[in-house]
């Protein structure tokens, strides 16, 4: 199982803090460093020092790391027009030497849209726009050099775009789609995704959600095994109970709740939870680290977790 570090900078982080944990994750051998794409803290309105833009951050990290893969979990389709987003991701991919992955979703957090003047359409329209964005982004990236790309959609129209720049990865960076949708999300994953992610599920819910995507692949004539199936889990690991309690308190959670709903406890407990998800079909896990200044936490997971999953 690949292990990836996943952080939530809208809760309060500077670029320097993100750089420190990204570099540590790289040095420790984690497969990737991912960040959320949000503009407002959940829970209250502070989030000091304020949000950092996901793709500006990743551009910086692309030049200040060398091997670790980088991406979003997930970019909101409401935040950016599809043409400029395709350009940004392609540029960051080139800046990183081909280490970028695009997690993308329809957008859901209405308060951050209101706070920063971003239009927030109905759920139905957001999904329509999301699907068009996927078609446009993949179409721009896969258009041959010297050719043009045109799209006449309900929400977006592109006319004779030169479809530049091209990303380093061809035909483009891997796209990650995830969520709990019963029909539309699996259909879009089957058509566009390299990876399907189930966010923060109970163990027993993981495989059934992935099975919906496998069924959608079969309907679309795609090999279900051509996708990577992954899970997001909050992590809280300690060498003993006092460490676990201290780390849980630092993120405002209780150890018992984290053990039930995440990968928490001693290293053996965390490894056991990850192995249980692996047995359920998870090939990759995104470990949500909420206290990004606690680099000893990341070191402990690397030392006691990476060798065993």
C-alpha positions as CSV (number, residue, x, y, z in Angstrom):
1,X,0.0,0.0,0.0
2,X,1.3,3.5,-0.9
3,X,1.1,5.9,2.0
4,X,0.6,9.6,1.3
5,X,0.6,12.6,3.6
6,X,-2.5,14.9,3.3
7,X,-2.8,18.2,5.0
8,X,-5.6,20.9,5.5
9,X,-3.9,24.3,5.3
10,X,-7.1,26.3,5.5
11,X,-7.2,25.4,9.2
12,X,-4.1,27.6,9.6
13,X,-0.8,27.3,7.8
14,X,1.9,29.4,6.1
15,X,3.8,28.3,3.0
16,X,6.9,27.8,5.2
17,X,5.0,25.3,7.4
18,X,3.8,23.4,4.3
19,X,7.3,23.3,2.9
20,X,8.7,21.9,6.1
21,X,6.2,19.0,6.2
22,X,6.4,18.4,2.5
23,X,10.2,18.1,2.6
24,X,10.1,15.9,5.7
25,X,7.5,13.6,4.0
26,X,9.9,13.4,1.0
27,X,12.9,12.6,3.1
28,X,11.0,9.9,5.0
29,X,9.9,8.1,1.9
30,X,6.2,8.8,1.6
31,X,4.8,8.4,-1.8
32,X,3.2,11.8,-2.1
33,X,2.3,15.1,-0.4
34,X,-1.2,16.3,-1.0
35,X,-3.1,19.4,0.3
36,X,-6.7,20.4,0.4
37,X,-8.1,23.2,-1.8
38,X,-10.1,25.4,0.5
39,X,-10.3,29.1,1.2
40,X,-12.0,29.0,4.6
41,X,-11.4,27.2,7.9
42,X,-14.0,24.8,9.0
43,X,-15.2,25.3,12.5
44,X,-14.7,29.0,13.0
45,X,-13.7,32.0,11.0
46,X,-10.1,32.6,12.1
47,X,-7.8,30.1,10.4
48,X,-4.8,32.5,10.9
49,X,-2.8,33.4,9.0
50,X,-5.4,32.7,6.3
51,X,-5.7,30.4,3.4
52,X,-3.0,29.6,0.9
53,X,-3.9,28.9,-2.7
54,X,-3.4,25.2,-3.6
55,X,-1.9,25.6,-7.0
56,X,0.4,28.5,-6.0
57,X,1.6,26.4,-3.1
58,X,2.2,23.3,-5.3
59,X,4.1,25.4,-7.8
60,X,6.5,26.5,-5.0
61,X,6.8,22.9,-3.7
62,X,7.4,21.6,-7.2
63,X,10.7,23.7,-7.2
64,X,11.6,22.9,-3.6
65,X,11.2,19.1,-3.7
66,X,12.7,16.6,-6.1
67,X,11.0,13.2,-5.9
68,X,7.8,13.2,-4.0
69,X,4.5,13.4,-5.9
70,X,2.3,16.4,-5.3
71,X,-1.4,17.0,-5.7
72,X,-4.8,18.2,-4.4
73,X,-7.4,16.4,-2.5
74,X,-9.4,17.9,-4.0
75,X,-9.6,21.0,-6.2
76,X,-13.1,22.5,-6.4
77,X,-14.3,22.9,-9.9
78,X,-16.2,26.1,-8.7
79,X,-12.9,27.9,-8.0
80,X,-11.4,28.1,-11.5
81,X,-12.4,28.1,-15.1
82,X,-11.4,24.8,-16.8
83,X,-9.0,26.4,-19.4
84,X,-6.9,28.3,-16.9
85,X,-7.0,25.3,-14.5
86,X,-5.6,23.1,-17.2
87,X,-2.8,25.7,-17.9
88,X,-2.0,25.9,-14.1
89,X,-1.8,22.2,-13.6
90,X,0.2,21.6,-16.8
91,X,2.7,24.3,-15.7
92,X,3.1,22.9,-12.2
93,X,3.5,19.5,-13.7
94,X,6.3,20.8,-15.9
95,X,7.9,22.7,-13.0
96,X,8.0,19.4,-11.0
97,X,9.3,17.2,-13.7
98,X,6.1,15.3,-14.0
99,X,5.1,14.7,-10.4
100,X,1.7,16.3,-10.2
101,X,-1.7,14.7,-9.8
102,X,-5.1,16.5,-10.0
103,X,-7.7,15.5,-7.5
104,X,-10.9,17.4,-8.5
105,X,-14.5,17.6,-7.3
106,X,-17.6,19.6,-7.8
107,X,-17.1,21.8,-4.8
108,X,-19.3,21.7,-1.6
109,X,-18.4,24.2,1.1
110,X,-20.8,27.1,0.5
111,X,-19.4,29.4,3.2
112,X,-16.0,29.7,1.6
113,X,-17.7,30.7,-1.7
114,X,-19.7,33.4,0.1
115,X,-16.6,34.6,2.0
116,X,-14.6,35.2,-1.1
117,X,-17.2,36.1,-3.7
118,X,-17.1,32.8,-5.6
119,X,-20.4,31.8,-7.3
120,X,-21.9,28.6,-5.8
121,X,-24.5,27.1,-8.1
122,X,-27.0,24.4,-7.2
123,X,-25.7,20.9,-6.7
124,X,-27.1,19.8,-10.1
125,X,-25.4,22.7,-11.9
126,X,-22.1,22.1,-10.0
127,X,-22.0,18.5,-11.3
128,X,-22.8,19.7,-14.8
129,X,-19.9,22.1,-14.6
130,X,-17.7,19.5,-13.0
131,X,-18.3,17.0,-15.9
132,X,-17.6,19.7,-18.5
133,X,-14.4,20.7,-16.7
134,X,-13.2,17.1,-16.9
135,X,-14.0,16.9,-20.6
136,X,-12.2,20.2,-21.3
137,X,-9.1,19.6,-19.1
138,X,-8.5,16.2,-20.5
139,X,-9.3,17.4,-24.0
140,X,-6.8,20.3,-23.8
141,X,-4.0,18.1,-22.5
142,X,-4.6,15.3,-25.1
143,X,-4.9,17.6,-28.1
144,X,-1.9,17.1,-30.4
145,X,0.6,19.9,-30.7
146,X,-0.2,22.0,-33.7
147,X,-3.9,21.1,-33.5
148,X,-6.7,23.0,-31.7
149,X,-9.4,22.1,-29.2
150,X,-13.0,23.3,-29.4
151,X,-15.8,22.7,-26.9
152,X,-19.4,23.9,-27.2
153,X,-21.0,23.0,-23.8
154,X,-23.8,24.2,-21.7
155,X,-21.6,26.2,-19.3
156,X,-18.2,26.6,-21.1
157,X,-17.3,27.3,-24.7
158,X,-13.8,27.1,-26.1
159,X,-13.1,28.0,-29.8
160,X,-9.9,26.8,-31.5
161,X,-7.8,26.8,-28.4
162,X,-4.1,26.0,-29.1
163,X,-4.4,23.7,-26.0
164,X,-1.1,24.8,-24.6
165,X,1.0,24.4,-22.5
166,X,1.4,20.6,-22.4
167,X,2.1,18.9,-19.1
168,X,5.2,16.9,-18.6
169,X,3.1,13.7,-18.1
170,X,1.3,12.7,-21.3
171,X,-1.5,12.7,-22.0
172,X,-1.7,14.4,-18.7
173,X,-1.3,14.2,-14.9
174,X,-3.4,11.4,-13.3
175,X,-6.9,12.6,-12.3
176,X,-8.4,11.5,-9.0
177,X,-12.1,11.5,-8.4
178,X,-13.8,10.5,-5.2
179,X,-16.8,10.7,-3.1
180,X,-20.0,8.9,-2.1
181,X,-22.2,9.4,-5.2
182,X,-24.1,6.3,-6.3
183,X,-24.3,7.0,-10.0
184,X,-22.8,10.2,-11.3
185,X,-19.5,10.0,-9.4
186,X,-18.8,6.4,-10.4
187,X,-19.6,7.2,-14.0
188,X,-17.2,10.1,-14.1
189,X,-14.5,8.1,-12.4
190,X,-14.9,5.3,-14.9
191,X,-14.6,7.8,-17.8
192,X,-11.9,10.2,-16.6
193,X,-10.1,9.0,-13.5
194,X,-6.8,7.2,-12.9
195,X,-7.8,6.8,-9.3
196,X,-10.9,6.6,-7.2
197,X,-10.8,7.8,-3.6
198,X,-13.3,7.1,-0.8
199,X,-13.0,9.8,1.9
200,X,-13.0,8.9,5.5
201,X,-15.2,5.8,5.3
202,X,-16.1,3.2,7.8
203,X,-14.2,0.0,6.9
204,X,-17.3,-1.8,5.9
205,X,-18.3,1.0,3.5
206,X,-15.1,1.1,1.5
207,X,-15.5,-2.0,-0.7
208,X,-19.2,-1.4,-1.6
209,X,-18.4,2.2,-2.8
210,X,-15.5,0.9,-4.9
211,X,-17.7,-1.8,-6.4
212,X,-20.0,0.9,-7.8
213,X,-17.0,2.3,-9.7
214,X,-16.0,-1.1,-10.9
215,X,-19.6,-1.7,-12.2
216,X,-19.5,1.7,-13.9
217,X,-16.2,0.7,-15.6
218,X,-17.7,-2.5,-16.9
219,X,-20.7,-0.6,-18.3
220,X,-18.3,1.8,-20.0
221,X,-16.1,-1.0,-21.4
222,X,-13.2,-0.1,-19.2
223,X,-11.1,-2.6,-17.2
224,X,-11.9,-1.9,-13.5
225,X,-8.4,-2.9,-12.6
226,X,-7.0,0.1,-14.5
227,X,-8.0,2.4,-11.7
228,X,-6.2,2.8,-8.4
229,X,-8.6,2.5,-5.4
230,X,-7.6,4.7,-2.4
231,X,-8.9,5.9,1.0
232,X,-8.5,9.0,3.1
233,X,-8.1,8.5,6.8
234,X,-7.3,10.9,9.6
235,X,-4.2,9.7,11.4
236,X,-3.2,10.0,15.1
237,X,-0.3,7.8,16.1
238,X,1.6,7.7,19.4
239,X,4.2,5.5,20.9
240,X,2.1,5.1,24.0
241,X,-1.3,6.2,25.3
242,X,0.0,9.5,26.7
243,X,1.3,10.4,23.2
244,X,-1.9,9.4,21.6
245,X,-3.9,11.5,24.0
246,X,-1.7,14.5,23.6
247,X,-1.9,14.4,19.8
248,X,-5.6,13.9,19.8
249,X,-6.0,16.9,22.1
250,X,-3.9,19.0,19.8
251,X,-6.4,18.6,17.0
252,X,-9.5,18.8,19.3
253,X,-10.4,15.1,19.1
254,X,-10.8,12.1,21.4
255,X,-8.6,9.0,21.1
256,X,-11.6,6.6,21.2
257,X,-13.4,8.5,18.4
258,X,-10.2,8.6,16.3
259,X,-9.6,4.9,16.8
260,X,-13.2,4.3,15.5
261,X,-13.2,6.7,12.6
262,X,-9.6,6.9,11.5
263,X,-6.2,5.3,11.7
264,X,-5.3,6.0,15.3
265,X,-3.5,4.5,18.3
266,X,-0.1,2.9,18.6
267,X,1.9,2.1,15.5
268,X,0.6,-1.5,15.6
269,X,-3.0,-0.3,15.7
270,X,-2.5,2.1,12.8
271,X,-0.8,-0.6,10.8
272,X,-3.6,-3.0,11.6
273,X,-6.2,-0.4,10.4
274,X,-4.3,0.2,7.2
275,X,-4.0,-3.5,6.5
276,X,-7.7,-4.0,7.0
277,X,-8.4,-1.4,4.3
278,X,-5.8,-3.1,2.1
279,X,-7.6,-6.4,2.6
280,X,-10.8,-4.5,1.5
281,X,-9.1,-3.4,-1.7
282,X,-7.4,-0.1,-0.9
283,X,-4.1,0.2,-2.8
284,X,-3.2,3.7,-1.4
285,X,-4.0,5.6,1.8
286,X,-3.9,9.4,2.3
287,X,-3.1,10.0,5.9
288,X,-4.7,13.3,7.0
289,X,-2.2,15.0,9.3
290,X,-4.0,17.9,11.1
291,X,-1.1,19.2,13.3
292,X,1.3,20.0,10.6
293,X,4.0,21.3,12.9
294,X,4.3,17.9,14.7
295,X,7.0,16.5,12.4
296,X,7.8,13.8,15.0
297,X,4.3,12.4,14.3
298,X,5.2,12.0,10.6
299,X,8.6,10.5,11.6
300,X,6.9,8.0,13.8
301,X,4.4,6.9,11.1
302,X,7.3,6.6,8.6
303,X,9.5,4.5,11.0
304,X,6.8,2.3,12.4
305,X,4.2,2.2,9.5
306,X,5.9,2.4,6.1
307,X,7.9,-0.8,6.5
308,X,4.8,-2.8,7.4
309,X,2.2,-1.9,4.8
